Structures are given as C-alpha cells and as structure tokens.
C-alpha cells in the first residue's frame, strides 16, 4: 500500500510541475507576441481610440489605484494627441457596481470631454472587452491601456479578434510585492484561458445593437 501511495504522490507532483511549466510556457509565448507591439507613450503610433480596461472598484464605488493608473495613462494619450476617444470597458452586471461610470467620472475630472468618452458596460473580461470593441463599436485599430502584466494577454486577444492593437503600459507607480506576485500568478491560468477562448471555445459575450465609434463604420 505504501508503495502505491508513493507512486501516486510522485505522479501527482510530476503532473503539477508539468502543468505549471506549461502555464509558464504559454505566458512566455504571449509575452514574446506582445514585445514588438508595446510602446512608450512618447513613441506609440497615433490611433483614433484607446481601450482602457476595467480593474475593479473600491467599496465606495471609486476606481482602485490600479484602475486609476489605467485611466490616467489613457488620459495622457488623449492629451498628447495620440487618440481622440477613450473606450472605457468594464463590468456593470450589478446595479451598485458600475466600472465604466466610475472610470468616466475620473476621466472627466482629469480633463477629458464627455463626448470623447465611450462607455462599454459589458466588458466583464478582457476577451469580452476586445470582442465587443470589434463587434459593437466597430474598431479596427486601438491602443490598449493596462499594466505590463496584463498587456501580453490583452494584445493577443484583441489582435486575434481582428483589432490591430498596440499597447502602452499603465505602470504609473511601484506596486507592492504582494500585488506584483498576485497579478503575475493570476496571468498564468488566465493566459491558458485566453488561448482556449480564441482558438477552441470561442465564446460569444453579451452583445447588442452596433454602436460605431466612428461615423464611417457601420
């Protein structure tokens, strides 16, 4: 019996190590994919729209620090003439939880015109945000705004869904070690899910009537 338990234990450890290494490999692949598509704000190509991804709200309904950094980076692109519209994509599944509205309020406080803010209330995931940016808002190009740990996955998804995308990192501060580890470890299974969604599962998110951001799109 002890021999069988030892064999099972060794196999389990081997399996876990194999899965972990596979997740690392997928993460590296997405990172390499994103390397040539990631820019500093000063040299990113001019696109008409930046997609700013949601990242949670505090208990009082205000953006989390990590989300504020994304919005600030999007506003910097806007004020530097890199884009003329910000697509704010976040979660609004519950009445008392409205990421896009909180994002828009913060962006307005930073000087963005309301008419230049487009709110996507069904951006429940990175995949959903990219899918809807193409299907609902008819985007063919976009600058993606998020932290460096998230950019590889976001760039992979949006480009695979037909949006020519480049990215600008929203790392505007030094994050805590705990946050750094949490977000990077979270990206390991998330990268696998992204690849499965794009190439195998191909889920359809919440959709609706088209709302082209640009009048020349229909």
N, C-alpha and C positions, 0 to 999 in steps of 0.2 A: 504493500500500500504506500509506504513512504517513497518507494521508487517511482510509482505513478504520480504522486504529488509533486515530486521533484521535476519530473519530465513536464508536467502541466505548467508548473511555475516557470521553468526555463522557456517553454514555448510562449507563454504569456508575455514574459519580459522581452523576448525576441520580437514578438508581434508589435508590442507597444513601441519599441525602439524603431522598428521598420516604419510604422505609421508616422512617428514623429519626424523621421528623416525624410519621408515622402512629403510631409507638410512643409518642411524646410525647403525642399527642392522646388515645390510649387511657388513658394514665396520668393525664392531667388529668381525663378523664371519671370514672374510678374515684375520684379524689381528691374531686371535687365530690359524687359519690354518698355518700362517707363523711363529708363535713364535718358534716352535721347529726346523724350517728349516733356521733360521737366526743365523749367526755366526760372531764372530770377525775374523779379518784377520788371527790372530795367530793360531786359532784352527779350521778353516774351513777345511773340507776334501779336499784332493788333487783330482781335476778333471782335465781333459785334456784341457777344454775350459771354458773361462768366456765370458758371453754375456754382452756387455756394451750397454745400451740403449741410444738412442739419446735424447737430451733435448734442442734443438734449437741452432741457430747461431745468432751472432751479425750482425749488418748491414755491417760490413767489412768482413763477412764470417768466422770469428773465433768462436770457441766454447764459449757458455755462461759460466759464472762462475759455474753454477750447472753442466753443461756438463763436464767442466774441472775436477771437483771433481770426476765424474764418471770415466773418463779416467785415472786420477791419481790413483784411487783405483784399477782399472784393471791392471795398470802397476805395482803397488805394489804386487798384486797377482802373476804376471808374474815373477817379480824379486825375489820373495820369493819362487819360485818353486811350487806354488800351481796350476798353469796352465802353459801350454806351447803354447797356442794360445789364441788370443783375437778376438772374433767375434764382430765387430763394426756395430751395426744395427741402421740405421737412415733413414731420408727422403731425397729423391732425385727426387721429382716429377717435379722440375723445373730446367732449365739449370743453373741458377745462385744461386741455393740453394742445396748444396751438403754436408749434415751432415757427412756421412761416410768418405769422403775425408778429411774434416777438422779434424775429430776425428783421422784419421790415421796419419795426419801430426803432430798433437800434441803428439800422442803416440810415433812416431819416434823421436821427439825432446827429449822425456823422456827416450830414450834408447832402445825401442823395435825394433827388427829386422823386416824389411818389410815382410819377408817370414812368420812371425808369426802373421801377421795381416790379417784377413779375413773381407772383406767389404760386408755388405748386404745393397744394395741401395734401397730396397723396404720395409724397416722397418717403415712404415707410422704410426704404432700404436704398442702398447705393444702386442696386440693379433697377429698382422701381424709378428712382430719380432719372437715371440715364434713359431708360425705356420711354418714360413719359416725355422727357425732353425732346426725343425724336418723334414719338407718335402724336403727342398732343401739341407741343409747342413748335414742332417742325424745324428743329435745329439741325443743321448740317455741320456746324463748327462751334466750338466752345472752348473757353479756358476753364479748367476745373480748379476750384479753390478748396483746399483741405490741407490737413497736416501731412508731413512727409511720410508718416507710417501708413496713411490711407491712400495716398496718391497712386501707387502702383496698381492697386485693385480698381480704383475709380477709373484710371486711364484705360486699363484693359477692358473693363466693361463698356464704357462709353464708345471707345473706338470699335470694339467688336459689334456694337449695336448700330453702327453706321454714322456716328458723330466724330468727325475729325477733331480730336481733342489734344490739347497740350495742358500742362499743369503748372501751377505756381504754389509753392509751399506756404502754408499759413502758420508756420512755426515762428510766432512773434515773441515768444518767451521761452525760458528754460523750464521744462516741465519736471515735476518731481520724479524721482526714481520709480516710485510705485506706479504712477500714471504711465511712465515710459514702458515699464515691463508689462503692465496690463494691456495697453493698446497694441503693443507688438505681438504679444502672445495671442491676443484676440484675432489678429490678422492671419494667423496660421490656419485655423479651420475656416475662417471667412474666405481665404484665397481658394481653398478647395471648393467651397460652396459656389463661389463666383464662376469657376471653371465649369462646374457641373451645370449651373444655370445657363451659361452661354452655349455650351456645346451639347448638352444632353437634355436637361429638364425643360428649358426654355419656357419658364412660367410667364403668364400674362398678368400684369398688375392691374390695379384699378384704373380704368380708362374713362373716357367721356368724349364730348364733342371737341374737335380740334380748336385750339386757340393759338394760331400762329403769332409768334412774337413779331415777325417781320411781315409787312403787308404784301411782299412779293411771294410769300409762301401760302399754299392752300392745301 
